[in-house]
């Protein structure tokens, strides 16, 4: 069965690489702990505030169990 899971993270100035690494770790842990047999797609999109500044990231994982 195909499923979709969404992950989100806030981004702070000068901390982005650390936060992206943490997001990768969360997604990898989810894959390992939930018997994911096949990852179909992973997609990232940025969220912005009213001035257009990037303030967060949403990662969508489409997978098979």
C-alpha distances in whole Angstrom, upper triangle without the diagonal:
4,6,10,13,17,20,23,27,30,32,36,39,39,36,34,33,33,30,28,28,27,24,23,24,22,19,19,20,17,15,17,17,13,12,10,10,10,12,12,14,17,19,22,25,28,29,33,36,38,40,37,37,34,33,30,26,23,20,17,14,11,8,6,6
4,7,10,14,17,20,24,27,29,33,36,36,34,31,30,30,28,25,26,25,22,21,22,20,17,18,18,15,13,16,16,13,13,10,10,9,9,9,11,13,16,19,21,24,26,29,32,35,37,34,34,30,30,26,23,19,17,13,10,7,6,5,7
4,7,10,13,17,21,24,26,30,33,34,31,28,28,28,25,23,23,22,19,19,20,17,14,16,16,13,12,15,15,11,12,10,11,11,10,10,11,12,14,17,19,22,23,27,29,32,34,31,31,28,27,23,20,16,14,10,8,6,5,6,8
4,7,10,14,17,20,23,26,29,30,27,25,25,25,22,20,21,20,16,16,18,15,12,15,15,12,12,15,15,12,14,11,13,12,10,10,10,10,11,13,15,18,19,23,26,28,30,28,27,24,23,19,16,13,10,7,6,4,6,9,11
4,7,10,14,17,20,23,26,27,24,22,22,22,19,17,18,17,13,14,15,12,9,12,13,9,10,14,13,11,14,11,14,13,11,12,11,10,11,12,14,16,17,21,24,27,28,26,25,22,21,17,14,10,8,6,5,7,8,11,12
4,7,10,14,16,20,23,24,21,19,20,19,16,15,16,15,11,13,14,11,9,13,14,11,12,16,16,14,17,15,18,16,13,14,12,10,10,10,11,13,14,17,20,23,25,22,22,18,17,13,10,7,6,5,6,9,11,14,16
4,7,11,13,17,20,21,18,16,17,16,12,12,13,11,8,10,11,8,8,11,12,10,12,15,15,15,18,16,19,18,15,16,14,11,10,9,11,12,13,16,19,22,24,21,20,16,15,11,8,6,5,6,8,11,14,17,18
4,7,10,13,17,18,15,13,15,14,11,10,13,11,8,11,13,10,10,14,15,13,16,18,18,18,21,19,23,21,18,19,16,13,12,10,10,10,10,13,15,19,20,18,16,13,11,7,6,4,6,9,11,15,17,20,22
4,6,10,13,15,12,10,12,11,7,8,11,9,7,11,12,10,12,15,15,15,18,20,20,20,23,22,25,24,21,22,19,15,14,11,11,10,10,12,14,18,19,17,15,11,9,6,5,7,9,12,14,18,20,24,25
4,7,10,12,10,9,12,11,8,10,13,11,10,14,15,14,15,18,19,19,21,23,24,24,27,26,29,27,24,25,22,18,16,13,12,10,9,10,12,15,16,15,12,9,6,4,6,9,12,15,18,21,24,27,28
4,7,9,7,6,9,10,7,9,12,11,11,14,16,15,17,19,20,21,23,25,26,26,29,27,30,28,25,26,23,19,17,13,12,9,9,10,12,15,15,14,10,7,5,5,7,11,13,17,19,23,25,29,30
4,6,5,6,10,10,8,11,13,13,14,16,18,18,20,22,23,24,26,28,28,29,32,31,33,32,29,29,26,22,20,17,16,13,12,12,13,16,15,14,11,9,7,8,11,14,17,20,23,27,29,33,34
4,5,7,10,11,10,12,15,15,16,18,20,21,22,24,26,26,28,30,31,32,35,33,36,34,31,31,28,24,22,18,17,14,14,13,14,17,15,14,10,9,9,11,13,17,19,23,25,29,31,35,36
4,6,8,9,10,12,13,14,16,18,19,20,22,24,25,26,28,30,31,32,35,33,35,34,30,32,28,25,23,19,19,16,17,16,17,20,19,17,14,12,12,13,15,19,20,24,26,30,32,35,37
4,6,6,6,9,10,11,12,14,16,17,19,20,21,23,25,26,27,29,31,30,32,31,28,29,26,22,21,18,18,15,16,16,18,21,20,18,15,13,12,12,13,16,18,21,23,27,29,32,33
4,5,5,6,9,10,10,12,14,15,16,18,20,21,23,24,26,27,29,27,30,28,25,26,23,19,17,14,14,12,14,14,16,20,19,17,13,11,10,10,10,13,14,18,20,24,26,29,31
4,5,5,6,9,10,11,12,14,15,16,18,20,21,23,24,26,28,26,28,27,23,25,22,18,17,15,16,14,16,18,20,23,22,20,17,14,14,13,12,15,15,19,20,24,25,29,30
4,6,5,6,9,10,11,12,14,15,17,19,20,21,22,24,27,25,28,27,24,26,23,19,19,16,17,16,18,19,21,25,24,22,19,16,15,13,13,16,16,19,20,24,25,28,29
4,5,5,6,9,10,11,12,14,15,17,18,20,21,23,25,23,26,25,22,24,21,17,16,14,14,13,14,16,18,22,22,20,17,13,12,10,10,12,13,16,18,21,23,26,27
4,5,5,6,9,10,11,12,14,15,17,18,20,21,23,21,24,22,19,20,18,14,13,11,12,12,14,16,19,23,22,20,17,13,13,10,9,11,10,14,15,19,20,24,25
4,5,5,6,9,10,10,12,14,15,16,18,20,22,20,23,22,19,21,19,15,15,14,16,16,18,20,23,26,26,24,21,17,16,14,12,14,13,16,16,20,21,24,25
4,5,5,6,9,10,10,12,14,15,16,18,21,20,22,22,19,21,19,16,16,14,16,16,17,20,22,26,26,24,21,18,16,13,12,13,12,15,16,19,20,23,24
4,5,5,6,9,10,11,12,14,15,17,19,17,20,19,16,18,16,12,13,11,13,13,15,18,20,24,25,22,20,16,14,11,9,10,8,11,12,16,17,20,21
4,6,5,6,9,10,11,12,14,15,17,15,18,17,14,16,14,11,12,11,14,15,17,20,23,27,27,25,22,18,17,14,12,12,9,12,11,15,16,19,20
4,5,5,6,9,10,10,12,14,16,15,18,17,15,18,17,14,15,15,18,18,20,23,26,29,30,27,25,21,20,17,14,14,12,14,13,17,17,19,20
4,6,5,6,9,10,11,12,15,14,17,17,15,18,16,13,15,14,17,18,19,22,24,28,29,27,24,21,19,15,13,13,11,12,12,15,15,18,18
4,5,5,6,9,10,11,13,11,14,14,11,14,12,10,12,12,15,17,18,22,25,28,29,27,25,21,20,16,13,12,9,10,8,11,12,14,15
4,5,5,6,9,10,11,10,13,13,11,14,14,12,14,15,18,20,22,25,28,32,32,30,28,24,23,19,16,15,12,13,11,13,12,15,15
4,5,5,6,8,11,11,14,14,13,17,16,15,17,17,20,22,23,27,29,33,34,31,29,26,24,20,18,17,14,15,13,15,14,16,15
4,6,5,6,9,8,12,13,12,15,15,13,16,16,19,21,22,26,28,32,33,31,29,25,24,20,17,15,13,12,10,12,11,13,12
4,6,6,7,5,9,9,9,12,13,12,15,16,20,22,24,28,30,34,35,32,31,27,26,22,19,17,13,13,9,11,9,10,10
4,6,6,7,9,11,11,15,16,15,18,20,23,25,27,31,33,37,38,35,33,30,28,25,22,20,17,16,13,14,12,13,11
4,6,8,11,13,14,17,18,17,20,21,24,26,28,31,34,37,38,36,34,30,29,25,23,20,18,17,14,15,13,13,11
4,6,9,11,12,15,16,16,19,21,24,26,27,31,33,37,38,36,34,31,29,25,22,20,17,16,13,13,10,10,8
4,6,9,11,14,16,17,20,22,25,28,29,33,36,39,41,38,37,33,32,28,25,22,19,17,14,13,10,9,6
4,6,7,10,12,13,17,19,22,25,27,31,34,37,38,35,34,30,29,26,22,20,16,14,11,10,7,6,5
4,7,10,13,14,18,21,24,27,29,33,36,39,41,38,37,33,32,28,25,22,19,17,13,11,8,6,5
4,6,9,11,15,18,22,25,27,31,34,37,38,35,34,31,30,27,23,20,17,14,11,9,6,5,7
4,6,8,11,14,18,21,24,27,31,34,35,31,31,27,27,23,19,17,13,11,7,6,4,6,9
4,7,10,14,17,21,23,27,30,33,34,31,30,27,27,23,20,17,13,11,8,5,5,7,11
4,7,10,13,17,20,23,27,29,30,27,26,23,23,20,16,14,10,8,6,5,7,10,14
4,7,10,14,17,20,24,26,27,24,23,20,20,16,13,10,7,6,5,6,9,12,15
4,7,10,13,17,20,23,24,20,20,16,17,14,10,8,6,5,7,9,12,16,18
4,7,10,13,17,20,20,17,16,13,13,10,7,6,4,6,9,12,15,19,21
4,7,10,14,16,17,14,13,10,11,9,6,5,7,9,12,14,18,22,24
4,7,10,13,14,10,10,6,7,6,5,6,9,12,15,18,21,25,27
4,7,10,11,9,8,6,6,5,6,7,11,13,17,20,23,27,29
4,7,8,5,5,4,5,7,9,11,14,17,21,23,27,30,33
4,5,5,6,7,6,9,12,14,18,20,24,27,30,34,35
4,6,8,10,10,13,15,17,21,23,27,29,33,36,38
4,6,9,10,14,16,19,22,24,28,31,34,38,40
4,6,9,11,14,16,19,22,25,28,31,35,37
4,6,9,12,15,18,21,24,27,31,34,36
4,6,8,11,14,17,21,24,27,31,33
4,7,10,14,17,20,24,27,30,32
4,7,10,13,17,20,23,27,28
4,7,10,13,16,19,23,25
4,7,10,13,16,20,22
4,7,10,13,17,19
4,7,10,13,16
4,6,10,12
4,7,10
4,7
4
